[in-house]
Amino acid sequence: MKLKIYDDIYLNTEFENLSQKGIHKGCSGIILDIKADECFVRFRNHLNRGDYACININSKFLDFDEHQPKEHYPAWEHFKATGDLEKDSFKPQKFFEYDCVELAVEKDKYAKFGVHKGAKGAIMEDFCIDSEYYVIFTDYNTGYDIADIAVHEDDLILVKK
């Protein structure tokens, strides 16, 4: 099947240079532009939803997944006009599922759930969304959970893997 702009695709080959950027065989993306056999693809980071990397790659290394609905085209046109098209690697994952973490800051958005600086918790998913991790904070004196909330990675310190 001939690939078209705004097709969803999968990378069908592992490349050392791309794997160093976090992009591996099976990674999904969307074609933003095509010039001859080269496709300009925005790959999605499945470990940090919202993160992406834009790469030029030969179409023979891409497998078709599905066509994007036409109503999504304006959003992709907007991204092409205003997005960071030079971003060519995924942000490294800072934490992993079941890592023990500590809240490093005091902020109202966490305090309203009873979570304060120094509170310890556990990362509960193997991915994050826009660099926010799902964390369950527990009172170590009682064993009761205080809160399960999304916390930005910059507000956390790794205590134990």
Sequence and secondary structure as in RCSB ss.txt:
>XXXX:A:sequence
MKLKIYDDIYLNTEFENLSQKGIHKGCSGIILDIKADECFVRFRNHLNRGDYACININSKFLDFDEHQPKEHYPA
WEHFKATGDLEKDSFKPQKFFEYDCVELAVEKDKYAKFGVHKGAKGAIMEDFCIDSEYYVIFTDYNTGYDIADIA
VHEDDLILVKK
>XXXX:A:secstr
    TTEEEEE S  HHHHTTT  TT EEEEEEEETTEEEEEEE TTEET EEEEEEEGGGEEEEEE  GGGHHH
HHHHHHHS TT  S       TT EEEE S  HHHHTTT  TT EEEE SS EETTEEEEEEE TTT  EEEEEE
EEGGGEEEEE 
